[in-house]
Amino acid sequence: MDVFELARKYHDELGIKEPSMATMAAEFFDDLGLKMAEFLKGEGYTIVGTKFIDYDKSLVIDTTKGEKRFEITLRKS
């Protein structure tokens, strides 16, 4: 799967609205973010949103399960 197909999936499945940010997520994390989201959904978590911190190093996935809220951070090293 090429980077643009991955970017579309990041847009659709993780809600990264800005095309350049979705492409950056695809370039940095390949399909890891998508696999994390798939796992979390399979475990009953809901993806609330995503954001970048440190501009280009960390993708944060906001999730909820019941009353609890979590942030899962993928960091490029």
Backbone as a printed PyTorch tensor [residue, N CA C, xyz], in Angstrom:
tensor([[[  0.8450,  -1.1690,   0.0000],
         [  0.0000,   0.0000,   0.0000],
         [  0.8970,   1.2410,   0.0000]],

        [[  0.6060,   2.1680,  -0.8860],
         [  1.4500,   3.3630,  -0.9520],
         [  1.0380,   4.3770,   0.1170]],

        [[  1.8460,   5.4070,   0.2550],
         [  1.6620,   6.3860,   1.3270],
         [  0.3310,   7.1360,   1.1960]],

        [[ -0.1370,   7.3430,  -0.0130],
         [ -1.3840,   8.0780,  -0.1930],
         [ -2.5970,   7.2290,   0.1800]],

        [[ -2.5340,   5.9310,  -0.0920],
         [ -3.6060,   5.0410,   0.3500],
         [ -3.6360,   4.9890,   1.8790]],

        [[ -2.4460,   4.9180,   2.4840],
         [ -2.3740,   4.9430,   3.9470],
         [ -2.9070,   6.2620,   4.4960]],

        [[ -2.5720,   7.3650,   3.8460],
         [ -3.0530,   8.6790,   4.2920],
         [ -4.5790,   8.7330,   4.2620]],

        [[ -5.1800,   8.1620,   3.2340],
         [ -6.6490,   8.1250,   3.1670],
         [ -7.2260,   7.3320,   4.3280]],

        [[ -6.5610,   6.2430,   4.6790],
         [ -7.0230,   5.4380,   5.8120],
         [ -6.8590,   6.1990,   7.1250]],

        [[ -5.7500,   6.9130,   7.2710],
         [ -5.5780,   7.7310,   8.4760],
         [ -6.6850,   8.7840,   8.5540]],

        [[ -7.0490,   9.3330,   7.4100],
         [ -8.1330,  10.3160,   7.3670],
         [ -9.4630,   9.6670,   7.7620]],

        [[ -9.7770,   8.5510,   7.1340],
         [-11.0720,   7.8980,   7.3530],
         [-11.1730,   7.2400,   8.7280]],

        [[-10.1430,   6.5290,   9.1390],
         [-10.2290,   5.7140,  10.3490],
         [ -9.8140,   6.4440,  11.6240]],

        [[ -8.9130,   7.4090,  11.5110],
         [ -8.4620,   8.1350,  12.6970],
         [ -8.9240,   9.5850,  12.7100]],

        [[ -9.5730,  10.0020,  11.6590],
         [-10.1460,  11.3440,  11.6450],
         [ -9.1440,  12.4680,  11.4760]],

        [[ -7.9770,  12.1830,  10.9100],
         [ -7.0140,  13.2520,  10.6440],
         [ -7.5170,  13.9970,   9.4140]],

        [[ -8.0440,  15.1850,   9.6410],
         [ -8.7460,  15.9050,   8.5800],
         [ -7.8250,  16.5770,   7.5690]],

        [[ -6.7350,  17.1270,   8.0130],
         [ -5.7990,  17.8420,   7.1360],
         [ -5.0260,  16.8250,   6.2870]],

        [[ -5.1340,  16.8820,   4.9580],
         [ -4.4500,  15.9030,   4.1050],
         [ -2.9420,  15.8230,   4.3370]],

        [[ -2.2930,  16.9610,   4.5500],
         [ -0.8490,  16.9220,   4.7550],
         [ -0.4910,  16.2200,   6.0730]],

        [[ -1.3270,  16.3720,   7.0860],
         [ -1.0860,  15.6950,   8.3640],
         [ -1.3340,  14.1950,   8.2430]],

        [[ -2.3530,  13.8180,   7.5060],
         [ -2.6150,  12.3950,   7.2830],
         [ -1.4660,  11.7620,   6.5110]],

        [[ -0.9350,  12.4820,   5.5420],
         [  0.2060,  11.9790,   4.7690],
         [  1.4420,  11.8770,   5.6550]],

        [[  1.6510,  12.8700,   6.5070],
         [  2.7890,  12.8270,   7.4180],
         [  2.6610,  11.6390,   8.3730]],

        [[  1.4720,  11.3780,   8.8840],
         [  1.2630,  10.2190,   9.7590],
         [  1.5810,   8.9320,   9.0170]],

        [[  1.1440,   8.8350,   7.7730],
         [  1.4130,   7.6410,   6.9740],
         [  2.9050,   7.4650,   6.7230]],

        [[  3.6070,   8.5630,   6.4600],
         [  5.0480,   8.4780,   6.2060],
         [  5.8140,   8.0880,   7.4660]],

        [[  5.4690,   8.6910,   8.5960],
         [  6.1950,   8.4270,   9.8370],
         [  5.8770,   7.0700,  10.4450]],

        [[  4.5950,   6.7060,  10.4650],
         [  4.1800,   5.5390,  11.2340],
         [  3.7170,   4.3620,  10.3950]],

        [[  3.7690,   4.4950,   9.0670],
         [  3.3260,   3.4420,   8.1650],
         [  1.9170,   3.0190,   8.5940]],

        [[  1.6670,   1.7560,   8.8050],
         [  0.3250,   1.3310,   9.2070],
         [  0.2070,   1.0960,  10.7100]],

        [[  1.2100,   1.4610,  11.4890],
         [  1.1890,   1.2290,  12.9290],
         [  0.0070,   1.9330,  13.5970]],

        [[ -0.2360,   3.1790,  13.2740],
         [ -1.3660,   3.9040,  13.8550],
         [ -2.6940,   3.2540,  13.5190]],

        [[ -2.8160,   2.7530,  12.3010],
         [ -4.0480,   2.0860,  11.8870],
         [ -4.2360,   0.7690,  12.6240]],

        [[ -3.1480,   0.0390,  12.8140],
         [ -3.2210,  -1.2240,  13.5610],
         [ -3.5710,  -0.9680,  15.0240]],

        [[ -3.0230,   0.1030,  15.5940],
         [ -3.3560,   0.4640,  16.9770],
         [ -4.8490,   0.7850,  17.0830]],

        [[ -5.3580,   1.5630,  16.1460],
         [ -6.7780,   1.9260,  16.1600],
         [ -7.6530,   0.6820,  16.0140]],

        [[ -7.2690,  -0.2200,  15.1360],
         [ -8.0270,  -1.4560,  14.9370],
         [ -8.0520,  -2.2840,  16.2210]],

        [[ -6.8900,  -2.4040,  16.8740],
         [ -6.8080,  -3.1400,  18.1280],
         [ -7.6920,  -2.4980,  19.1900]],

        [[ -7.5820,  -1.1810,  19.3360],
         [ -8.3590,  -0.4740,  20.3540],
         [ -9.8630,  -0.6400,  20.1200]],

        [[-10.2960,  -0.5070,  18.8890],
         [-11.7120,  -0.6830,  18.5750],
         [-12.1630,  -2.1040,  18.8850]],

        [[-11.3130,  -3.0810,  18.5910],
         [-11.6180,  -4.4790,  18.8960],
         [-11.7420,  -4.7450,  20.3890]],

        [[-11.0790,  -3.9420,  21.1920],
         [-11.1230,  -4.0730,  22.6550],
         [-12.2280,  -3.2270,  23.2730]],

        [[-13.0270,  -2.5600,  22.4470],
         [-14.1590,  -1.7990,  22.9500],
         [-13.8990,  -0.3270,  23.1960]],

        [[-12.7530,   0.1840,  22.7570],
         [-12.4470,   1.6030,  22.9030],
         [-13.0370,   2.3770,  21.7300]],

        [[-13.3240,   3.6370,  21.9570],
         [-13.8040,   4.5270,  20.9050],
         [-12.7200,   5.5610,  20.6370]],

        [[-12.3800,   5.7580,  19.3750],
         [-11.4220,   6.7870,  18.9920],
         [-12.1570,   8.1210,  18.9700]],

        [[-11.7350,   9.0360,  19.8230],
         [-12.3750,  10.3380,  19.9320],
         [-11.7450,  11.3370,  18.9830]],

        [[-10.4280,  11.2800,  18.8350],
         [ -9.7360,  12.2170,  17.9650],
         [ -8.2490,  11.9380,  17.9430]],

        [[ -7.5600,  12.7030,  17.1450],
         [ -6.1080,  12.5880,  17.0330],
         [ -5.5100,  13.9820,  16.9770]],

        [[ -4.2450,  14.0690,  17.3570],
         [ -3.5240,  15.3390,  17.2440],
         [ -2.0410,  15.0510,  17.1810]],

        [[ -1.3010,  16.0060,  16.6340],
         [  0.1440,  15.9200,  16.6190],
         [  0.6880,  16.8240,  17.7140]],

        [[  1.7190,  16.3600,  18.3930],
         [  2.4540,  17.2070,  19.3140],
         [  3.9100,  17.1700,  18.8800]],

        [[  4.6640,  18.1050,  19.2750],
         [  6.0630,  18.2260,  18.8400],
         [  6.1510,  18.3710,  17.3260]],

        [[  5.1110,  18.8580,  16.7080],
         [  4.9840,  19.1170,  15.2690],
         [  5.1420,  17.9010,  14.3820]],

        [[  6.1870,  17.1020,  14.5710],
         [  6.3480,  16.0000,  13.6220],
         [  6.7860,  14.7010,  14.2680]],

        [[  6.8000,  14.6290,  15.5840],
         [  7.3340,  13.4270,  16.2070],
         [  6.2800,  12.5460,  16.8520]],

        [[  5.1770,  13.1030,  17.2900],
         [  4.2270,  12.3340,  18.0840],
         [  2.8010,  12.4890,  17.5910]],

        [[  2.1580,  11.3600,  17.3780],
         [  0.7430,  11.3210,  17.0520],
         [  0.0190,  10.8200,  18.2900]],

        [[ -0.9400,  11.5950,  18.7670],
         [ -1.6990,  11.2220,  19.9580],
         [ -3.0820,  10.7690,  19.5180]],

        [[ -3.4690,   9.5840,  19.9720],
         [ -4.7900,   9.0400,  19.6850],
         [ -5.6000,   9.1470,  20.9700]],

        [[ -6.6570,   9.9480,  20.9580],
         [ -7.5490,  10.0990,  22.1130],
         [ -8.6050,   9.0040,  22.0520]],

        [[ -8.7640,   8.2700,  23.1500],
         [ -9.7180,   7.1680,  23.1880],
         [-10.5500,   7.2360,  24.4640]],

        [[-11.6930,   6.5820,  24.4070],
         [-12.5240,   6.4280,  25.5930],
         [-13.0190,   4.9950,  25.6630]],

        [[-13.2830,   4.5810,  26.8930],
         [-13.9390,   3.2990,  27.1350],
         [-14.7470,   3.4870,  28.4050]],

        [[-16.0500,   3.4780,  28.2440],
         [-16.9130,   3.7820,  29.3810],
         [-16.6930,   5.2140,  29.8320]],

        [[-16.4440,   5.3890,  31.1060],
         [-16.2110,   6.7160,  31.6820],
         [-14.7470,   7.1390,  31.6120]],

        [[-13.8690,   6.2320,  31.2140],
         [-12.4340,   6.5110,  31.2230],
         [-11.9700,   7.0590,  29.8820]],

        [[-11.0280,   7.9770,  29.9540],
         [-10.4480,   8.5830,  28.7550],
         [ -8.9370,   8.3800,  28.7760]],

        [[ -8.3610,   8.0600,  27.6160],
         [ -6.9330,   7.7820,  27.5110],
         [ -6.3430,   8.4980,  26.3110]],

        [[ -5.0470,   8.7680,  26.3840],
         [ -4.2780,   9.2670,  25.2520],
         [ -3.1730,   8.2560,  24.9870]],

        [[ -3.1140,   7.7750,  23.7690],
         [ -2.0540,   6.8530,  23.3630],
         [ -1.1580,   7.6100,  22.4120]],

        [[  0.1370,   7.6350,  22.7100],
         [  1.0800,   8.4180,  21.9290],
         [  1.9840,   7.5110,  21.1300]],

        [[  2.0450,   7.7590,  19.8270],
         [  3.0240,   7.1160,  18.9580],
         [  4.1010,   8.1560,  18.7110]],

        [[  5.3260,   7.8190,  19.0370],
         [  6.4190,   8.7750,  18.8950],
         [  7.4740,   8.2010,  17.9610]],

        [[  7.8320,   8.9740,  16.9700],
         [  8.9060,   8.5890,  16.0520],
         [ 10.2320,   8.9210,  16.7240]],

        [[ 11.1270,   7.9430,  16.7350],
         [ 12.4290,   8.2030,  17.3710],
         [ 13.5240,   8.2740,  16.3330]]])
